Amino acid sequence: MTETALTTNQSFIDLEDQVAAHNYSPLPVVVTEAEGIWVTDVEGNRYLDALSGYSALNFGHRHPDLVAAAKAQLDRSTLTSRAFHNDQLGPFCRDLAALVGKESVLPMNTGAEAVETALKIARKWGYLVKGVPADTAEVVVMSGNFHGRTTTIISFSDDPEAHDHYGPYTPGFVTVPYGDLAAIEAAITDHTVAVLVEPIQGEQGVQIPKEGFLPGLRELCTERNVLMVADEIQSGLGRTGTTLACGYEGVEADMYTLGKALGGGIIPVSAVAADRKVMDVITPGTHGSTFGGNPLAAAVGHAVVKLLATGEHQAHAAELEPYFREQLEALIGKGVVAVRVRGLWAGVDIDPDVMTGKAACKALAKKGVLAKDTHGSTIRLAPPLTITKDELTVVTDTLAEVVAEAAAAR
Ligand SMILES: *Cc1c(COP(=O)(O)O)cnc(C)c1O
């Protein structure tokens, strides 16, 4: 392999192309530094980050409180394994549980692991508490779901890219149309232990179920003695203007999966939160992770919880929501066909006759705004919750320019 001088964006892209697996198709921006809502590439160009690592950077890049917590913990202890206790885990779990209204927390690392954990807890609860016959548990899942990339999780994905050629698949999942209460009701049997739902489907393009779906699902799950499991990995922790997306309609799930922003954009931190009567089916040795609940992760996660405990970020997202919606709705008919907004989270459907989502994101990047396309013609916008109204205007004005230019060029 020849050594190229690594100075330009293209030189790093070429190197990656040679030596890294091709499991992503990134925009041609090579980030070298980042602070707040801004990132800089290796050629010195600055971009406004309107994706925030798919909501892993809800507080922006290198939030001073989070970096301080990480640095302080680096100087104390970083990993104990759960063979011993550490002085960060208890305070983190206490405050995270309080934040989401649950009694206990099981810490993991990535989002997919949190979902796997929730599925294991639900199945075990089904056998030990509900009395479902051994190895016959069913979980109802939604069409268009995204819960991660492990073998079990992709077993019930209906996205061919995520699913195909990875079989044989894990059984025990029944798929119903997203947001369809009647279909869920019909799918529930005596073997059903849980309904797994994203309160808003992020990966699917910020799909928001119709009002009343989540409260209806809550009622149905209670009636049929089935656990309502809300995957809040992307929707949770302030993104929607409430701490959890379920909270927008005042709904409490039985179990939450959390991740992404829980690690403050610094390290992977995920968790399952549930009340004791559900969580306590997990006993010593029956589930775990070498890194789950490590002191560095707990310290960073705790600092994230403290940022959310004041409610200030949630309030800011809620306050900007109407403006964000108004700005985006103004583009409908001008290269945009539909928008969906909740808090500081938006799915924007570009008119496929005007341009693809990917072309729109490339054009946005050229003009200094980073966003990501999904499913062909949708752009997902999820700027850091620390963004100001003026900075948000930069995002929406730049998008307006991009679609106007593409529409004019047709
Ligand atoms: C990102 C995401 C996951 C998976 O998280 P990873 O950390 O990538 O494993 C699961 N569920 C939802 C809703 C997500 O957005």
The ligand as an SDF file (V2000), in Angstrom:
LIG
                    3D

 15 15  0  0  0  0  0  0  0  0999 V2000
  -29.3830    4.0670   17.3410 C   0  0  0  0  0  0  0  0  0  0  0  0
  -30.5190    3.2890   17.8010 C   0  0  0  0  0  0  0  0  0  0  0  0
  -30.3570    1.9980   18.3520 C   0  0  0  0  0  0  0  0  0  0  0  0
  -29.0230    1.2890   18.3800 C   0  0  0  0  0  0  0  0  0  0  0  0
  -28.0430    1.9650   19.0670 O   0  0  0  0  0  0  0  0  0  0  0  0
  -26.5010    1.5850   18.8250 P   0  0  0  0  0  0  0  0  0  0  0  0
  -25.7750    2.3450   19.8970 O   0  0  0  0  0  0  0  0  0  0  0  0
  -26.1390    2.0260   17.4470 O   0  0  0  0  0  0  0  0  0  0  0  0
  -26.3790    0.1010   18.9940 O   0  0  0  0  0  0  0  0  0  0  0  0
  -31.4720    1.3600   18.8510 C   0  0  0  0  0  0  0  0  0  0  0  0
  -32.6880    1.9390   18.8040 N   0  0  0  0  0  0  0  0  0  0  0  0
  -32.8850    3.1510   18.2750 C   0  0  0  0  0  0  0  0  0  0  0  0
  -34.2570    3.7430   18.2820 C   0  0  0  0  0  0  0  0  0  0  0  0
  -31.8140    3.8720   17.7410 C   0  0  0  0  0  0  0  0  0  0  0  0
  -32.0130    5.0560   17.1890 O   0  0  0  0  0  0  0  0  0  0  0  0
  1  2  1  0
  2  3  1  0
  2 14  2  0
  3  4  1  0
  3 10  2  0
  4  5  1  0
  5  6  1  0
  6  7  2  0
  6  8  1  0
  6  9  1  0
 10 11  1  0
 11 12  2  0
 12 13  1  0
 12 14  1  0
 14 15  1  0
M  END
$$$$
